[in-house]
Amino acid sequence: MNCISLKRMENSMKSFGHEYNNMRKILVVYYSLEGNTKMIAKEIAGYLGADEEEIRPLKEIGTGFSKYFWGSSQVLMKKKPEIHSLQFNPENYDTIIIGTPVWAWTYAPPIATFLSKTNLKGKNVAFFSCHGGQNGKTFQNFKDETSESRIIGEIDFFEPLTKNKEDSLLRVKKWCDELLANL
Ligand SMILES: Cc1cc2nc3c(=O)[nH]c(=O)nc-3n(C[C@H](O)[C@H](O)[C@H](O)COP(=O)(O)O)c2cc1C
């Protein structure tokens, strides 16, 4: 098969995300307390035909007003809460896309637990976050924890469930295309 045929084959596979990613093996890993990160994760996984792993703490902090206190305390005390076992083994994937809500200007503690248990050395890694206006050091802290990975992208969303749904979903698609081009 010549180069032109190979390129054509690749382009036609790109338009069928799922089949394409059976070759590329992408996993979307996320934690979400109130659904914003979950919505974005599902959109990314659907668009890329990726597998989807929701990180679930054994003990969730609850969604009442006290969540700000308990959640931020966990961050400040650098807690790594216990999480349920994973459905998918990250070792089996070339590319891991990690999503988090921003808590106290960084990624949420259940994601800290995931990062501490997972070897991402040599993998393609991308990050996304959902926040209320201040992403803080979220991406810098992610990068510090994954210094041996190949970082292929990052994107943040401002309250996508309630404030910017349509625009956020459009941005997801554009970002996914950029990620694919980076693989
Ligand atoms: C404990 C806690 C701390 C938060 N800290 C921040 C913050 O530092 N900056 C910010 O912009 N939003 C902050 N937020 C708001 C969330 O990041 C935002 O609502 C996000 O969209 C929630 O995502 P989720 O629905 O996936 O849980 C915080 C929320 C909680 C519960």
The ligand as an SDF file (V2000), in Angstrom:
LIG
                    3D

 31 33  0  0  0  0  0  0  0  0999 V2000
  -14.3790   22.0910   48.0000 C   0  0  0  0  0  0  0  0  0  0  0  0
  -14.5380   22.9770   46.7920 C   0  0  0  0  0  0  0  0  0  0  0  0
  -13.5640   23.8950   46.4630 C   0  0  0  0  0  0  0  0  0  0  0  0
  -13.6780   24.6750   45.3130 C   0  0  0  0  0  0  0  0  0  0  0  0
  -12.6310   25.5150   44.9950 N   0  0  0  0  0  0  0  0  0  0  0  0
  -12.6890   26.2110   43.8220 C   0  0  0  0  0  0  0  0  0  0  0  0
  -11.5770   27.0180   43.4130 C   0  0  0  0  0  0  0  0  0  0  0  0
  -10.5160   27.0780   44.0310 O   0  0  0  0  0  0  0  0  0  0  0  0
  -11.6920   27.7300   42.2490 N   0  0  0  0  0  0  0  0  0  0  0  0
  -12.8510   27.6960   41.5080 C   0  0  0  0  0  0  0  0  0  0  0  0
  -12.9170   28.3800   40.4970 O   0  0  0  0  0  0  0  0  0  0  0  0
  -13.9030   26.9110   41.8600 N   0  0  0  0  0  0  0  0  0  0  0  0
  -13.8510   26.1580   42.9870 C   0  0  0  0  0  0  0  0  0  0  0  0
  -14.9070   25.3390   43.3370 N   0  0  0  0  0  0  0  0  0  0  0  0
  -16.0610   25.2170   42.4040 C   0  0  0  0  0  0  0  0  0  0  0  0
  -15.9370   23.9640   41.5110 C   0  0  0  0  0  0  0  0  0  0  0  0
  -14.6380   23.8150   40.9790 O   0  0  0  0  0  0  0  0  0  0  0  0
  -16.9060   24.0410   40.3150 C   0  0  0  0  0  0  0  0  0  0  0  0
  -18.2200   24.2460   40.7830 O   0  0  0  0  0  0  0  0  0  0  0  0
  -16.8490   22.8220   39.4240 C   0  0  0  0  0  0  0  0  0  0  0  0
  -17.5360   23.0900   38.2080 O   0  0  0  0  0  0  0  0  0  0  0  0
  -17.4710   21.5930   40.0820 C   0  0  0  0  0  0  0  0  0  0  0  0
  -17.2580   20.4540   39.2690 O   0  0  0  0  0  0  0  0  0  0  0  0
  -18.1090   19.1070   39.4970 P   0  0  0  0  0  0  0  0  0  0  0  0
  -19.5490   19.4460   39.2170 O   0  0  0  0  0  0  0  0  0  0  0  0
  -17.5680   18.1530   38.4960 O   0  0  0  0  0  0  0  0  0  0  0  0
  -17.9190   18.6430   40.9000 O   0  0  0  0  0  0  0  0  0  0  0  0
  -14.8180   24.5550   44.4780 C   0  0  0  0  0  0  0  0  0  0  0  0
  -15.8380   23.6570   44.8360 C   0  0  0  0  0  0  0  0  0  0  0  0
  -15.7040   22.8640   45.9640 C   0  0  0  0  0  0  0  0  0  0  0  0
  -16.7830   21.8690   46.3170 C   0  0  0  0  0  0  0  0  0  0  0  0
  1  2  1  0
  2  3  1  0
  2 30  2  0
  3  4  2  0
  4  5  1  0
  4 28  1  0
  5  6  2  0
  6  7  1  0
  6 13  1  0
  7  8  2  0
  7  9  1  0
  9 10  1  0
 10 11  2  0
 10 12  1  0
 12 13  2  0
 13 14  1  0
 14 15  1  0
 14 28  1  0
 15 16  1  0
 16 17  1  0
 16 18  1  0
 18 19  1  0
 18 20  1  0
 20 21  1  0
 20 22  1  0
 22 23  1  0
 23 24  1  0
 24 25  2  0
 24 26  1  0
 24 27  1  0
 28 29  2  0
 29 30  1  0
 30 31  1  0
M  END
$$$$
